[in-house]
Each structure stands twice: as structure tokens, then as C-alpha cells.
Amino acid sequence: MSSSLRRGALAATALVLSIAPLSACAAGNDSQTMEVNPDHAHKTVGDIAVQNATVITQPELDDEGPAALTAKIFNNGSSDQVLRAVTVDGKNTEVKLKPAKGSGPLVVPKGGSLTLGGKGNASAEIVGGHEAAKVGDAQKIVFDFSKTGDVALRALVVPAKGDYAKWGPSPAPTAKPTEAGKPSGKPGDKESGKPSDDESGDATDKPGQDEQTPTGTPTGDAQDEQQGQQGAQDGAQGEEAPAGH
């Protein structure tokens, strides 16, 4: 082999060796190729893959209210699947599933995904809250799909603080305080200020109705007294009149 051919072969070999690591890196950076696991709980069964499953409780241990289950669910199949139920293993508690809008089942579309938790997404609310999931535990959660069936995994339980705050559950509603001393009746009842019938009886009568109004003609002793005075006046006039006319 001539020296020129040897130099060409060496150059080709060097080129192949330089390309090989690049190809390996490109394939290795793909999560499916390297099977890189997410930071949180994940499980693949058949066409369904559940990733980043996390149980997020209320911020403080003495806070009442539900917990929230967050996860990303992928459907690699050729048909839609429905998330029929979610259970917390070993706990007698309810998990309420709610779609992002309206009502109905939670559907994982074929070739697509479904996000649980966070604003504007579907939700899975664990009614028991701190009683159903203890912070720091890896709680076993079971997802039930219409075709794949059960997908079980252990999800880390964390409080709704820091980066988890926006993914956490809604706080429990608080009762509104009632106003002290507020009358329960409607305006215009007995407290409206109008006097009752018992209180207004005498006040509504006309003045003087209970007392007799004096008439123009005196009666009884008063009439006799007036007649005596009239007789005395007549006698006086008779004495003053001159006699013999």
C-alpha cells in the first residue's frame, strides 16, 4: 500500500472514531435510551406511565383540610383511557377526582397526557389530609385505569411550601363569625318602636272622653242654689220699689 493510501485510511479511521462518541452522547441524552428516572415516584405499566407522583398536604401540621395528589400521566397507546379511581393504600379515605373543566371522567388521551394538580388542571383531592398521609412518608398510591388496570407506586408526602405551594391543596373553608347582638327578626317587628295595643289604648283615646262634659243646665243642688239666689234678688227689688203708685 502506498504512503498516500495509508494516510487516507488513517484519516478515515480518525473521522469514524470522532463521530462515534458524538452519536453515543446523542443517544445517551435521550431519557428513554438511558432510562433516566424522574425525581419523584414513577411507574410504567403497559401503555400507561405515571411520573412525578407526589402527595402535598396542608402547609402546617395543625392545618385542617384535604391533601392533593399531583402527577403526570402519559398514554402511549392507540386508544383513550379513563382514570377511574385513585386510592390511598391502607387508608380508609376518599380521593375525589375532578376534571379541569366541568364534570365527567378524567380521560388520558391516546398518545397524550393528563396532569393532576396545579391551577387549571385536573385534580385528585385526598379528603383525609394529614390523617391519610404523613409528611415525610412514601405513601402507596394506586391508580385504576379503564384498560391498563391498577398502577401502584409510592409517592413522597410533602407540605405545601416553597416550590410545592402552587401545587398544593386548597385550604379548608372557615366559618364566618356572626355579629354579636344582631337582632334576628326583620325590621318592623315589635322592636320597630310602634306601641302595642296594650300600650296605646289610653294614649289613642280623645282627651276628656272619660270625664263628663258640664251641660248648660245645672242639676241637683246647683239648681236649687241658683233658684235661691234669684228669689233673693226679686225680694230686694220689691223693697226698693216705691209703694202707692
C-alpha atoms as an extended CHARMM CRD file, in Angstrom:
* protein
*
       245  EXT
         1         1  MET       CA              0.0000000000        0.0000000000        0.0000000000  PROA      1               0.0000000000
         2         2  SER       CA              1.3750000000        3.3600000000       -0.9530000000  PROA      2               0.0000000000
         3         3  SER       CA              2.0240000000        6.0420000000        1.5980000000  PROA      3               0.0000000000
         4         4  SER       CA             -0.8410000000        8.1640000000        0.2180000000  PROA      4               0.0000000000
         5         5  LEU       CA             -3.3100000000        5.3320000000        0.6560000000  PROA      5               0.0000000000
         6         6  ARG       CA             -2.0960000000        4.6850000000        4.1740000000  PROA      6               0.0000000000
         7         7  ARG       CA             -2.5860000000        8.3470000000        5.0470000000  PROA      7               0.0000000000
         8         8  GLY       CA             -6.1390000000        8.2700000000        3.6180000000  PROA      8               0.0000000000
         9         9  ALA       CA             -7.0740000000        5.1600000000        5.6260000000  PROA      9               0.0000000000
        10        10  LEU       CA             -5.7670000000        6.6850000000        8.8210000000  PROA      10              0.0000000000
        11        11  ALA       CA             -7.7790000000        9.8470000000        8.1980000000  PROA      11              0.0000000000
        12        12  ALA       CA            -10.9890000000        7.8780000000        7.6010000000  PROA      12              0.0000000000
        13        13  THR       CA            -10.4320000000        5.8610000000       10.7640000000  PROA      13              0.0000000000
        14        14  ALA       CA             -9.8980000000        9.0160000000       12.7870000000  PROA      14              0.0000000000
        15        15  LEU       CA            -13.1300000000       10.5100000000       11.3910000000  PROA      15              0.0000000000
        16        16  VAL       CA            -15.1620000000        7.4430000000       12.3330000000  PROA      16              0.0000000000
        17        17  LEU       CA            -13.7210000000        7.4350000000       15.8370000000  PROA      17              0.0000000000
        18        18  SER       CA            -14.5150000000       11.1220000000       16.2740000000  PROA      18              0.0000000000
        19        19  ILE       CA            -18.1550000000       10.6740000000       15.1480000000  PROA      19              0.0000000000
        20        20  ALA       CA            -18.8330000000        7.6200000000       17.3210000000  PROA      20              0.0000000000
        21        21  PRO       CA            -18.6760000000        9.4170000000       20.6990000000  PROA      21              0.0000000000
        22        22  LEU       CA            -20.9990000000       12.1210000000       19.4000000000  PROA      22              0.0000000000
        23        23  SER       CA            -23.5400000000        9.5300000000       18.3170000000  PROA      23              0.0000000000
        24        24  ALA       CA            -23.2780000000        7.8220000000       21.6690000000  PROA      24              0.0000000000
        25        25  CYS       CA            -23.8320000000       11.1060000000       23.5060000000  PROA      25              0.0000000000
        26        26  ALA       CA            -26.8640000000       11.9250000000       21.3820000000  PROA      26              0.0000000000
        27        27  ALA       CA            -28.4470000000        8.5800000000       22.1460000000  PROA      27              0.0000000000
        28        28  GLY       CA            -27.3960000000        8.6640000000       25.7690000000  PROA      28              0.0000000000
        29        29  ASN       CA            -29.0030000000       12.0240000000       26.4630000000  PROA      29              0.0000000000
        30        30  ASP       CA            -32.4040000000       10.6940000000       25.4760000000  PROA      30              0.0000000000
        31        31  SER       CA            -34.3120000000        9.7840000000       28.6450000000  PROA      31              0.0000000000
        32        32  GLN       CA            -35.8550000000        6.7040000000       27.0320000000  PROA      32              0.0000000000
        33        33  THR       CA            -32.4590000000        5.4250000000       25.8950000000  PROA      33              0.0000000000
        34        34  MET       CA            -30.7700000000        5.9320000000       29.2290000000  PROA      34              0.0000000000
        35        35  GLU       CA            -33.9830000000        5.1940000000       31.1810000000  PROA      35              0.0000000000
        36        36  VAL       CA            -33.4490000000        8.2910000000       33.2890000000  PROA      36              0.0000000000
        37        37  ASN       CA            -35.9280000000        8.3020000000       36.1560000000  PROA      37              0.0000000000
        38        38  PRO       CA            -37.8070000000       11.4470000000       37.2480000000  PROA      38              0.0000000000
        39        39  ASP       CA            -37.0140000000       12.9630000000       40.6270000000  PROA      39              0.0000000000
        40        40  HSD       CA            -40.2160000000       11.6180000000       42.1440000000  PROA      40              0.0000000000
        41        41  ALA       CA            -42.2230000000        8.4000000000       42.0440000000  PROA      41              0.0000000000
        42        42  HSD       CA            -42.8180000000        6.8870000000       38.6200000000  PROA      42              0.0000000000
        43        43  LYS       CA            -44.2200000000        3.6480000000       37.2670000000  PROA      43              0.0000000000
        44        44  THR       CA            -44.9560000000        2.2630000000       33.8040000000  PROA      44              0.0000000000
        45        45  VAL       CA            -47.4890000000       -0.4990000000       33.2120000000  PROA      45              0.0000000000
        46        46  GLY       CA            -48.4260000000       -1.3260000000       29.6410000000  PROA      46              0.0000000000
        47        47  ASP       CA            -49.3030000000        1.8570000000       27.7570000000  PROA      47              0.0000000000
        48        48  ILE       CA            -49.6080000000        3.9810000000       30.9130000000  PROA      48              0.0000000000
        49        49  ALA       CA            -46.7180000000        5.8070000000       32.5510000000  PROA      49              0.0000000000
        50        50  VAL       CA            -47.2260000000        7.7210000000       35.8040000000  PROA      50              0.0000000000
        51        51  GLN       CA            -44.4650000000       10.1830000000       36.6400000000  PROA      51              0.0000000000
        52        52  ASN       CA            -43.6800000000       12.7020000000       39.3850000000  PROA      52              0.0000000000
        53        53  ALA       CA            -46.3950000000       11.4300000000       41.7230000000  PROA      53              0.0000000000
        54        54  THR       CA            -46.3870000000       13.4730000000       44.9300000000  PROA      54              0.0000000000
        55        55  VAL       CA            -48.8010000000       13.9150000000       47.8270000000  PROA      55              0.0000000000
        56        56  ILE       CA            -48.9280000000       17.5400000000       49.0140000000  PROA      56              0.0000000000
        57        57  THR       CA            -50.5400000000       18.2640000000       52.3670000000  PROA      57              0.0000000000
        58        58  GLN       CA            -51.5670000000       21.4990000000       54.0660000000  PROA      58              0.0000000000
        59        59  PRO       CA            -48.5670000000       23.7360000000       54.9480000000  PROA      59              0.0000000000
        60        60  GLU       CA            -48.6480000000       23.1790000000       58.7120000000  PROA      60              0.0000000000
        61        61  LEU       CA            -49.3300000000       20.0220000000       60.7050000000  PROA      61              0.0000000000
        62        62  ASP       CA            -52.2080000000       21.6330000000       62.6030000000  PROA      62              0.0000000000
        63        63  ASP       CA            -53.8400000000       22.9690000000       59.4120000000  PROA      63              0.0000000000
        64        64  GLU       CA            -57.0860000000       21.2450000000       58.5760000000  PROA      64              0.0000000000
        65        65  GLY       CA            -58.1050000000       20.4250000000       55.0450000000  PROA      65              0.0000000000
        66        66  PRO       CA            -57.5020000000       17.9110000000       52.2600000000  PROA      66              0.0000000000
        67        67  ALA       CA            -54.2540000000       16.8820000000       50.6150000000  PROA      67              0.0000000000
        68        68  ALA       CA            -53.5680000000       16.9850000000       46.8860000000  PROA      68              0.0000000000
        69        69  LEU       CA            -52.1100000000       14.2890000000       44.6640000000  PROA      69              0.0000000000
        70        70  THR       CA            -50.0240000000       15.5940000000       41.7790000000  PROA      70              0.0000000000
        71        71  ALA       CA            -48.7500000000       13.5050000000       38.8680000000  PROA      71              0.0000000000
        72        72  LYS       CA            -48.1310000000       13.4610000000       35.1280000000  PROA      72              0.0000000000
        73        73  ILE       CA            -49.8180000000       10.5470000000       33.3610000000  PROA      73              0.0000000000
        74        74  PHE       CA            -48.8100000000        9.5070000000       29.8080000000  PROA      74              0.0000000000
        75        75  ASN       CA            -50.7890000000        7.2540000000       27.4990000000  PROA      75              0.0000000000
        76        76  ASN       CA            -48.5970000000        5.6500000000       24.8370000000  PROA      76              0.0000000000
        77        77  GLY       CA            -51.4150000000        3.5130000000       23.4640000000  PROA      77              0.0000000000
        78        78  SER       CA            -53.6470000000        3.8830000000       20.4440000000  PROA      78              0.0000000000
        79        79  SER       CA            -56.8700000000        4.4890000000       22.4000000000  PROA      79              0.0000000000
        80        80  ASP       CA            -58.0130000000        6.7690000000       25.2060000000  PROA      80              0.0000000000
        81        81  GLN       CA            -58.0250000000        5.5510000000       28.7840000000  PROA      81              0.0000000000
        82        82  VAL       CA            -60.0350000000        6.7630000000       31.7590000000  PROA      82              0.0000000000
        83        83  LEU       CA            -58.6020000000        7.2400000000       35.2290000000  PROA      83              0.0000000000
        84        84  ARG       CA            -61.4370000000        5.5550000000       37.0810000000  PROA      84              0.0000000000
        85        85  ALA       CA            -60.2050000000        5.8950000000       40.6560000000  PROA      85              0.0000000000
        86        86  VAL       CA            -57.2820000000        6.6330000000       42.9360000000  PROA      86              0.0000000000
        87        87  THR       CA            -56.8820000000        5.0120000000       46.3500000000  PROA      87              0.0000000000
        88        88  VAL       CA            -54.5290000000        5.5660000000       49.2480000000  PROA      88              0.0000000000
        89        89  ASP       CA            -53.3800000000        2.1020000000       50.2350000000  PROA      89              0.0000000000
        90        90  GLY       CA            -54.1400000000        1.1340000000       53.8160000000  PROA      90              0.0000000000
        91        91  LYS       CA            -56.2020000000        4.2620000000       54.4960000000  PROA      91              0.0000000000
        92        92  ASN       CA            -59.9550000000        4.4910000000       54.6850000000  PROA      92              0.0000000000
        93        93  THR       CA            -60.1810000000        7.8130000000       52.9120000000  PROA      93              0.0000000000
        94        94  GLU       CA            -61.8140000000        9.1750000000       49.7820000000  PROA      94              0.0000000000
        95        95  VAL       CA            -59.9500000000       10.6120000000       46.7990000000  PROA      95              0.0000000000
        96        96  LYS       CA            -62.1200000000       12.9990000000       44.7830000000  PROA      96              0.0000000000
        97        97  LEU       CA            -61.3030000000       13.2240000000       41.0780000000  PROA      97              0.0000000000
        98        98  LYS       CA            -62.3060000000       16.3400000000       39.1850000000  PROA      98              0.0000000000
        99        99  PRO       CA            -61.5780000000       17.3340000000       35.5630000000  PROA      99              0.0000000000
       100       100  ALA       CA            -60.0100000000       20.6510000000       34.6620000000  PROA      100             0.0000000000
       101       101  LYS       CA            -63.3440000000       21.9810000000       33.3950000000  PROA      101             0.0000000000
       102       102  GLY       CA            -66.9140000000       20.9970000000       34.0660000000  PROA      102             0.0000000000
       103       103  SER       CA            -67.6890000000       17.4820000000       35.2120000000  PROA      103             0.0000000000
       104       104  GLY       CA            -67.1560000000       13.9600000000       33.9540000000  PROA      104             0.0000000000
       105       105  PRO       CA            -64.3910000000       11.3560000000       33.8650000000  PROA      105             0.0000000000
       106       106  LEU       CA            -60.6570000000       12.0340000000       33.7500000000  PROA      106             0.0000000000
       107       107  VAL       CA            -59.5170000000       10.9520000000       30.2910000000  PROA      107             0.0000000000
       108       108  VAL       CA            -55.9010000000       10.2910000000       29.3310000000  PROA      108             0.0000000000
       109       109  PRO       CA            -55.9570000000       10.7570000000       25.5340000000  PROA      109             0.0000000000
       110       110  LYS       CA            -54.1680000000        8.3310000000       23.2390000000  PROA      110             0.0000000000
       111       111  GLY       CA            -50.6400000000        9.4790000000       22.5730000000  PROA      111             0.0000000000
       112       112  GLY       CA            -51.1720000000       12.3040000000       25.0660000000  PROA      112             0.0000000000
       113       113  SER       CA            -51.0330000000       13.0590000000       28.7690000000  PROA      113             0.0000000000
       114       114  LEU       CA            -53.0320000000       14.1930000000       31.7840000000  PROA      114             0.0000000000
       115       115  THR       CA            -51.7390000000       16.4850000000       34.5230000000  PROA      115             0.0000000000
       116       116  LEU       CA            -53.0480000000       16.1810000000       38.0660000000  PROA      116             0.0000000000
       117       117  GLY       CA            -52.7230000000       19.1930000000       40.3580000000  PROA      117             0.0000000000
       118       118  GLY       CA            -51.9480000000       22.8360000000       39.8110000000  PROA      118             0.0000000000
       119       119  LYS       CA            -54.0520000000       25.7150000000       38.5540000000  PROA      119             0.0000000000
       120       120  GLY       CA            -56.1800000000       24.9400000000       35.5220000000  PROA      120             0.0000000000
       121       121  ASN       CA            -55.5270000000       21.1760000000       35.6560000000  PROA      121             0.0000000000
       122       122  ALA       CA            -57.4930000000       18.1450000000       36.7500000000  PROA      122             0.0000000000
       123       123  SER       CA            -57.3160000000       17.4190000000       40.4740000000  PROA      123             0.0000000000
       124       124  ALA       CA            -57.1840000000       14.4590000000       42.8510000000  PROA      124             0.0000000000
       125       125  GLU       CA            -58.1500000000       15.6060000000       46.3500000000  PROA      125             0.0000000000
       126       126  ILE       CA            -57.3600000000       13.3270000000       49.2910000000  PROA      126             0.0000000000
       127       127  VAL       CA            -60.0750000000       14.0870000000       51.8220000000  PROA      127             0.0000000000
       128       128  GLY       CA            -58.2130000000       12.7440000000       54.8660000000  PROA      128             0.0000000000
       129       129  GLY       CA            -55.4110000000       15.3190000000       54.6690000000  PROA      129             0.0000000000
       130       130  HSD       CA            -52.7570000000       14.7830000000       57.3440000000  PROA      130             0.0000000000
       131       131  GLU       CA            -54.6200000000       11.7500000000       58.6560000000  PROA      131             0.0000000000
       132       132  ALA       CA            -54.3410000000        9.9930000000       55.2970000000  PROA      132             0.0000000000
       133       133  ALA       CA            -50.7490000000       10.9640000000       54.5200000000  PROA      133             0.0000000000
       134       134  LYS       CA            -47.9370000000       11.7940000000       56.9230000000  PROA      134             0.0000000000
       135       135  VAL       CA            -45.2780000000       14.2900000000       55.8540000000  PROA      135             0.0000000000
       136       136  GLY       CA            -42.0070000000       12.5160000000       55.1030000000  PROA      136             0.0000000000
       137       137  ASP       CA            -43.5840000000        9.1520000000       54.3040000000  PROA      137             0.0000000000
       138       138  ALA       CA            -43.5850000000        7.3790000000       50.9610000000  PROA      138             0.0000000000
       139       139  GLN       CA            -47.3010000000        6.6410000000       50.7320000000  PROA      139             0.0000000000
       140       140  LYS       CA            -48.5070000000        3.8700000000       48.4370000000  PROA      140             0.0000000000
       141       141  ILE       CA            -50.9600000000        5.1980000000       45.8480000000  PROA      141             0.0000000000
       142       142  VAL       CA            -52.9410000000        3.0430000000       43.4150000000  PROA      142             0.0000000000
       143       143  PHE       CA            -54.2240000000        4.4380000000       40.0830000000  PROA      143             0.0000000000
       144       144  ASP       CA            -57.0240000000        2.4840000000       38.4020000000  PROA      144             0.0000000000
       145       145  PHE       CA            -57.2400000000        2.8550000000       34.5940000000  PROA      145             0.0000000000
       146       146  SER       CA            -60.0090000000        1.6200000000       32.3200000000  PROA      146             0.0000000000
       147       147  LYS       CA            -57.7900000000       -0.6820000000       30.2010000000  PROA      147             0.0000000000
       148       148  THR       CA            -54.4400000000       -0.9630000000       31.9430000000  PROA      148             0.0000000000
       149       149  GLY       CA            -55.9300000000       -1.5830000000       35.3590000000  PROA      149             0.0000000000
       150       150  ASP       CA            -54.0090000000       -0.8120000000       38.5570000000  PROA      150             0.0000000000
       151       151  VAL       CA            -50.7520000000        1.1230000000       38.5750000000  PROA      151             0.0000000000
       152       152  ALA       CA            -49.2970000000        1.2250000000       42.0930000000  PROA      152             0.0000000000
       153       153  LEU       CA            -46.3670000000        3.2920000000       43.3130000000  PROA      153             0.0000000000
       154       154  ARG       CA            -45.0900000000        5.0770000000       46.4030000000  PROA      154             0.0000000000
       155       155  ALA       CA            -45.4100000000        8.8630000000       46.3990000000  PROA      155             0.0000000000
       156       156  LEU       CA            -43.4360000000       11.1750000000       48.6370000000  PROA      156             0.0000000000
       157       157  VAL       CA            -45.5560000000       13.2080000000       51.0860000000  PROA      157             0.0000000000
       158       158  VAL       CA            -44.5280000000       16.8750000000       51.4010000000  PROA      158             0.0000000000
       159       159  PRO       CA            -46.1430000000       20.0480000000       52.8220000000  PROA      159             0.0000000000
       160       160  ALA       CA            -47.3930000000       22.8340000000       50.5390000000  PROA      160             0.0000000000
       161       161  LYS       CA            -44.3480000000       25.0570000000       50.9970000000  PROA      161             0.0000000000
       162       162  GLY       CA            -41.7650000000       26.5480000000       48.6650000000  PROA      162             0.0000000000
       163       163  ASP       CA            -41.9690000000       25.1000000000       45.1560000000  PROA      163             0.0000000000
       164       164  TYR       CA            -44.8690000000       22.8720000000       46.2110000000  PROA      164             0.0000000000
       165       165  ALA       CA            -47.0930000000       25.7500000000       47.3600000000  PROA      165             0.0000000000
       166       166  LYS       CA            -48.6590000000       26.3970000000       43.9420000000  PROA      166             0.0000000000
       167       167  TRP       CA            -49.3840000000       22.6770000000       43.5180000000  PROA      167             0.0000000000
       168       168  GLY       CA            -50.8470000000       22.2060000000       46.9760000000  PROA      168             0.0000000000
       169       169  PRO       CA            -54.4570000000       21.7410000000       48.0660000000  PROA      169             0.0000000000
       170       170  SER       CA            -56.9700000000       24.4550000000       48.7670000000  PROA      170             0.0000000000
       171       171  PRO       CA            -57.2400000000       25.4240000000       52.4520000000  PROA      171             0.0000000000
       172       172  ALA       CA            -60.2440000000       24.2700000000       54.4130000000  PROA      172             0.0000000000
       173       173  PRO       CA            -63.1160000000       26.8460000000       54.4340000000  PROA      173             0.0000000000
       174       174  THR       CA            -63.5350000000       28.8050000000       57.6480000000  PROA      174             0.0000000000
       175       175  ALA       CA            -66.8960000000       29.7050000000       59.1930000000  PROA      175             0.0000000000
       176       176  LYS       CA            -67.8440000000       33.3780000000       59.0720000000  PROA      176             0.0000000000
       177       177  PRO       CA            -68.1950000000       34.9520000000       62.5440000000  PROA      177             0.0000000000
       178       178  THR       CA            -71.6840000000       36.0900000000       63.4720000000  PROA      178             0.0000000000
       179       179  GLU       CA            -72.3000000000       39.6580000000       64.6320000000  PROA      179             0.0000000000
       180       180  ALA       CA            -72.9590000000       39.8050000000       68.3520000000  PROA      180             0.0000000000
       181       181  GLY       CA            -76.2420000000       41.3940000000       69.3720000000  PROA      181             0.0000000000
       182       182  LYS       CA            -77.6770000000       41.4290000000       65.8740000000  PROA      182             0.0000000000
       183       183  PRO       CA            -81.4840000000       41.0270000000       66.0940000000  PROA      183             0.0000000000
       184       184  SER       CA            -82.7560000000       38.0050000000       64.2440000000  PROA      184             0.0000000000
       185       185  GLY       CA            -86.1660000000       39.4920000000       63.3510000000  PROA      185             0.0000000000
       186       186  LYS       CA            -86.9300000000       41.6140000000       60.3530000000  PROA      186             0.0000000000
       187       187  PRO       CA            -87.2760000000       45.4000000000       60.6340000000  PROA      187             0.0000000000
       188       188  GLY       CA            -90.8190000000       46.3740000000       61.5160000000  PROA      188             0.0000000000
       189       189  ASP       CA            -91.3720000000       43.6930000000       64.1620000000  PROA      189             0.0000000000
       190       190  LYS       CA            -92.1420000000       44.5150000000       67.8060000000  PROA      190             0.0000000000
       191       191  GLU       CA            -88.7760000000       46.2010000000       68.0530000000  PROA      191             0.0000000000
       192       192  SER       CA            -89.7480000000       48.7710000000       65.4230000000  PROA      192             0.0000000000
       193       193  GLY       CA            -90.8610000000       51.3300000000       68.0400000000  PROA      193             0.0000000000
       194       194  LYS       CA            -94.6050000000       51.2270000000       67.3780000000  PROA      194             0.0000000000
       195       195  PRO       CA            -96.6230000000       50.9710000000       70.6030000000  PROA      195             0.0000000000
       196       196  SER       CA            -98.5880000000       47.7890000000       71.0510000000  PROA      196             0.0000000000
       197       197  ASP       CA           -102.3580000000       47.7040000000       71.5290000000  PROA      197             0.0000000000
       198       198  ASP       CA           -101.9770000000       47.4160000000       75.3090000000  PROA      198             0.0000000000
       199       199  GLU       CA            -99.6440000000       50.3740000000       75.4510000000  PROA      199             0.0000000000
       200       200  SER       CA           -101.6070000000       52.5940000000       73.0600000000  PROA      200             0.0000000000
       201       201  GLY       CA           -105.1460000000       52.1620000000       74.4810000000  PROA      201             0.0000000000
       202       202  ASP       CA           -105.3340000000       55.2750000000       76.6710000000  PROA      202             0.0000000000
       203       203  ALA       CA           -102.9920000000       57.2420000000       74.5160000000  PROA      203             0.0000000000
       204       204  THR       CA           -105.1930000000       56.9550000000       71.4530000000  PROA      204             0.0000000000
       205       205  ASP       CA           -108.4560000000       57.9810000000       73.2080000000  PROA      205             0.0000000000
       206       206  LYS       CA           -109.5990000000       61.5720000000       72.8060000000  PROA      206             0.0000000000
       207       207  PRO       CA           -108.9780000000       63.8520000000       75.7840000000  PROA      207             0.0000000000
       208       208  GLY       CA           -111.9560000000       64.2380000000       78.1070000000  PROA      208             0.0000000000
       209       209  GLN       CA           -113.8960000000       61.2120000000       76.9670000000  PROA      209             0.0000000000
       210       210  ASP       CA           -113.6010000000       59.6010000000       80.4070000000  PROA      210             0.0000000000
       211       211  GLU       CA           -114.7210000000       62.8450000000       82.1490000000  PROA      211             0.0000000000
       212       212  GLN       CA           -118.3430000000       64.1610000000       81.8030000000  PROA      212             0.0000000000
       213       213  THR       CA           -118.6360000000       67.4440000000       79.9910000000  PROA      213             0.0000000000
       214       214  PRO       CA           -120.6910000000       70.0270000000       82.0190000000  PROA      214             0.0000000000
       215       215  THR       CA           -124.0090000000       70.9520000000       80.3320000000  PROA      215             0.0000000000
       216       216  GLY       CA           -125.7010000000       74.3510000000       80.2650000000  PROA      216             0.0000000000
       217       217  THR       CA           -128.4950000000       73.3470000000       82.6750000000  PROA      217             0.0000000000
       218       218  PRO       CA           -127.3760000000       72.7680000000       86.2920000000  PROA      218             0.0000000000
       219       219  THR       CA           -128.8370000000       69.8010000000       88.0760000000  PROA      219             0.0000000000
       220       220  GLY       CA           -129.4030000000       68.8450000000       91.7210000000  PROA      220             0.0000000000
       221       221  ASP       CA           -128.0830000000       71.1460000000       94.4450000000  PROA      221             0.0000000000
       222       222  ALA       CA           -126.6240000000       73.5320000000       91.9670000000  PROA      222             0.0000000000
       223       223  GLN       CA           -130.1310000000       74.2440000000       90.5290000000  PROA      223             0.0000000000
       224       224  ASP       CA           -131.6110000000       74.8910000000       93.9940000000  PROA      224             0.0000000000
       225       225  GLU       CA           -128.8030000000       77.2770000000       94.8000000000  PROA      225             0.0000000000
       226       226  GLN       CA           -129.4500000000       79.2930000000       91.6710000000  PROA      226             0.0000000000
       227       227  GLN       CA           -133.1990000000       79.4680000000       92.3930000000  PROA      227             0.0000000000
       228       228  GLY       CA           -132.4710000000       80.7680000000       95.9240000000  PROA      228             0.0000000000
       229       229  GLN       CA           -130.2600000000       83.4900000000       94.5640000000  PROA      229             0.0000000000
       230       230  GLN       CA           -132.9550000000       84.5180000000       92.0600000000  PROA      230             0.0000000000
       231       231  GLY       CA           -135.5660000000       84.7370000000       94.8450000000  PROA      231             0.0000000000
       232       232  ALA       CA           -133.3260000000       86.9680000000       96.9260000000  PROA      232             0.0000000000
       233       233  GLN       CA           -132.8460000000       89.3280000000       94.0060000000  PROA      233             0.0000000000
       234       234  ASP       CA           -136.6380000000       89.5760000000       93.4320000000  PROA      234             0.0000000000
       235       235  GLY       CA           -137.2490000000       90.3970000000       97.1070000000  PROA      235             0.0000000000
       236       236  ALA       CA           -134.6630000000       93.1270000000       97.0550000000  PROA      236             0.0000000000
       237       237  GLN       CA           -136.2500000000       94.7060000000       94.0020000000  PROA      237             0.0000000000
       238       238  GLY       CA           -139.6960000000       94.6100000000       95.7380000000  PROA      238             0.0000000000
       239       239  GLU       CA           -138.3580000000       96.5190000000       98.7400000000  PROA      239             0.0000000000
       240       240  GLU       CA           -136.7830000000       99.1900000000       96.6000000000  PROA      240             0.0000000000
       241       241  ALA       CA           -139.9050000000       99.8440000000       94.5200000000  PROA      241             0.0000000000
       242       242  PRO       CA           -141.9470000000      102.9220000000       95.8330000000  PROA      242             0.0000000000
       243       243  ALA       CA           -145.2860000000      101.9910000000       97.2610000000  PROA      243             0.0000000000
       244       244  GLY       CA           -148.6070000000      103.5970000000       96.4070000000  PROA      244             0.0000000000
       245       245  HSD       CA           -148.1440000000      104.2270000000       92.7020000000  PROA      245             0.0000000000
